[in-house]
Amino acid sequence: MADGNIVHVVGTGTIGEPLIGLLCDAKDDLGIDEVTFYKHSPKLEDRPKVRGLINRGANLAVKPDRTGEFKDLGLDVVYGAEEAIKRASVVIDCTPKNTGLMNKEKYYNKYKNKVKGFMAQGSEFGFGKMYAVGINDETISPKDQFIHIVSCNTHNIAVLINTIGIKNKKNHLKEGRFLCIRRANDISQVKGFVPSPEVGSHKDEKMGTHHAVDVYHLYKTLGIELKVFSSALKLNTQYMHCIWYDLKLDYKTDKEEVIQKFIDNPRVAVTQKKAANMVFSFGREHGHYGRILNQTVAVLPTVHVVNENEVIGFCFTPQDGNSILSSITAAVRFLYPEGYEEKLRCLGAFLLQEV
Ligand SMILES: NC(=O)c1ccc[n+]([C@@H]2O[C@H](COP(=O)([O-])OP(=O)(O)OC[C@H]3O[C@@H](n4cnc5c(N)ncnc54)[C@H](OP(=O)(O)O)[C@@H]3O)[C@@H](O)[C@H]2O)c1
């Protein structure tokens, strides 16, 4: 590890690019000395993105055998891929499915005596201790060197349960059902669009899709065993994910109390807007890199209570914003195990109360 606090991001895709941008912009407040990033493919069309990140102050790392191709694009390569990992204080992997797990085997394990902590994103089940900021912070200890930042929809489901189903750290959720209505692909992606609604199968016998499975394991780190089930479908839109939820509680409540709980939770943004494009557009105008960093946007006019103990409604998922906030929180915590909360105050401005 070189001198100073160095955060290295592997991947510059949907989640990597805004994460690198935010780390650069808030570097001084977060107590970071250097931000470095790994770009995989030397593509001409990606040149403005890489230049943009370099202009924000990040240093580029590439595979040594591709250095020439990047230089031919006019990009300044500062480090080799492995060198950047080796000299980092914290590594945040933002690569596609299974690549983070592969990188752990191939590179991260090799440098675990030098680097303070490693993170990987949603798809990398098994990478390390599951984490979502505000949900299971107390379960993270210095020995958790590998952290799995849960997916965007898992963040969303987790905060719904945390807001309505958990009181004084005790579980009051008897049963939770969730329908994850997903956007086809991200606006930054060209592959994976679907021509019409496409329903998903239930791969887990007890819990349906990976969303409930992940939230079950996330809460298990707190010693809570949830009864949850999820289904998923993709819509032919590029806007935000939306989740329908049905929470059966062991206590009596009403609509006003539920709405107040959503308003009182700083990780929840509330909205009167019912169309995903309106929420997305608000994020574009008011978020950092167009991202809303809250874990969910609860649609207040849809909150409904049945039999005084069952809460039903819709919310939107700030798809990569919530994972970005958890990633930065865990990174700063590796750097400042004692004073990390104070350092993170600078991100408060990006947590919206109302959309
Ligand atoms: N997209 C979301 O809304 C979202 C939300 C929460 C969590 N996540 C999670 O974040 C992770 C990344 O998703 P994403 O949507 O950001 O993916 P993405 O847009 O496809 O970006 C993937 C990035 O990884 C790089 N890459 C590809 N193969 C690589 C390799 N072998 N080694 C190193 N880098 C490689 C790509 O570089 P090149 O383009 O240069 O080849 C690209 O920059 C996944 O775990 C996903 O589950 C995504």
The ligand as a MOL file (V3000), in Angstrom:
LIG
                    3D

  0  0  0     0  0            999 V3000
M  V30 BEGIN CTAB
M  V30 COUNTS 48 52 0 0 0
M  V30 BEGIN ATOM
M  V30 1 N -26.7590 -1.0270 -12.8990 0
M  V30 2 C -27.3710 -0.8710 -11.7370 0
M  V30 3 O -28.3730 -0.1750 -11.6320 0
M  V30 4 C -26.8120 -1.5320 -10.4940 0
M  V30 5 C -27.3470 -1.1970 -9.2550 0
M  V30 6 C -26.8390 -1.7830 -8.1000 0
M  V30 7 C -25.8420 -2.7210 -8.2110 0
M  V30 8 N -25.3480 -3.0650 -9.4420 0 CHG=1
M  V30 9 C -24.2820 -4.0520 -9.4860 0
M  V30 10 O -23.0720 -3.4120 -9.8940 0
M  V30 11 C -22.2370 -4.3170 -10.6000 0
M  V30 12 C -21.8850 -3.6970 -11.9320 0
M  V30 13 O -23.0650 -3.4410 -12.6550 0
M  V30 14 P -23.1470 -2.3080 -13.7670 0
M  V30 15 O -24.6010 -2.2140 -14.1300 0
M  V30 16 O -22.4280 -1.0930 -13.3320 0 CHG=-1
M  V30 17 O -22.3530 -3.0180 -14.9720 0
M  V30 18 P -21.9150 -2.3890 -16.3650 0
M  V30 19 O -22.6060 -1.0920 -16.6200 0
M  V30 20 O -22.0440 -3.4710 -17.3700 0
M  V30 21 O -20.3560 -2.0690 -16.1490 0
M  V30 22 C -19.4300 -3.0750 -15.9200 0
M  V30 23 C -18.0210 -2.5060 -15.9020 0
M  V30 24 O -17.1090 -3.5710 -15.6200 0
M  V30 25 C -16.0410 -3.5530 -16.5700 0
M  V30 26 N -15.5920 -4.9280 -16.8390 0
M  V30 27 C -16.1560 -5.8330 -17.6560 0
M  V30 28 N -15.4750 -6.9910 -17.6060 0
M  V30 29 C -14.4400 -6.7960 -16.7610 0
M  V30 30 C -13.3650 -7.6010 -16.3020 0
M  V30 31 N -13.2150 -8.8580 -16.7150 0
M  V30 32 N -12.4890 -7.0690 -15.4140 0
M  V30 33 C -12.6360 -5.8120 -14.9800 0
M  V30 34 N -13.6210 -4.9910 -15.3890 0
M  V30 35 C -14.5180 -5.4820 -16.2540 0
M  V30 36 C -16.6100 -2.8880 -17.8160 0
M  V30 37 O -15.5190 -2.2590 -18.4720 0
M  V30 38 P -15.4600 -1.9680 -20.0520 0
M  V30 39 O -16.7520 -1.3250 -20.4300 0
M  V30 40 O -14.2940 -1.0800 -20.1760 0
M  V30 41 O -15.2580 -3.3150 -20.7070 0
M  V30 42 C -17.5780 -1.8650 -17.2010 0
M  V30 43 O -16.9180 -0.6800 -16.8980 0
M  V30 44 C -23.0180 -5.6360 -10.6810 0
M  V30 45 O -22.6360 -6.4410 -9.5820 0
M  V30 46 C -24.4640 -5.2010 -10.4820 0
M  V30 47 O -25.2460 -6.2330 -9.9110 0
M  V30 48 C -25.7980 -2.4710 -10.5890 0
M  V30 END ATOM
M  V30 BEGIN BOND
M  V30 1 1 1 2
M  V30 2 2 2 3
M  V30 3 1 2 4
M  V30 4 1 4 5
M  V30 5 2 4 48
M  V30 6 2 5 6
M  V30 7 1 6 7
M  V30 8 2 7 8
M  V30 9 1 8 9
M  V30 10 1 8 48
M  V30 11 1 9 10
M  V30 12 1 9 46
M  V30 13 1 10 11
M  V30 14 1 11 12
M  V30 15 1 11 44
M  V30 16 1 12 13
M  V30 17 1 13 14
M  V30 18 2 14 15
M  V30 19 1 14 16
M  V30 20 1 14 17
M  V30 21 1 17 18
M  V30 22 2 18 19
M  V30 23 1 18 20
M  V30 24 1 18 21
M  V30 25 1 21 22
M  V30 26 1 22 23
M  V30 27 1 23 24
M  V30 28 1 23 42
M  V30 29 1 24 25
M  V30 30 1 25 26
M  V30 31 1 25 36
M  V30 32 1 26 27
M  V30 33 1 26 35
M  V30 34 2 27 28
M  V30 35 1 28 29
M  V30 36 1 29 30
M  V30 37 2 29 35
M  V30 38 1 30 31
M  V30 39 2 30 32
M  V30 40 1 32 33
M  V30 41 2 33 34
M  V30 42 1 34 35
M  V30 43 1 36 37
M  V30 44 1 36 42
M  V30 45 1 37 38
M  V30 46 2 38 39
M  V30 47 1 38 40
M  V30 48 1 38 41
M  V30 49 1 42 43
M  V30 50 1 44 45
M  V30 51 1 44 46
M  V30 52 1 46 47
M  V30 END BOND
M  V30 END CTAB
M  END
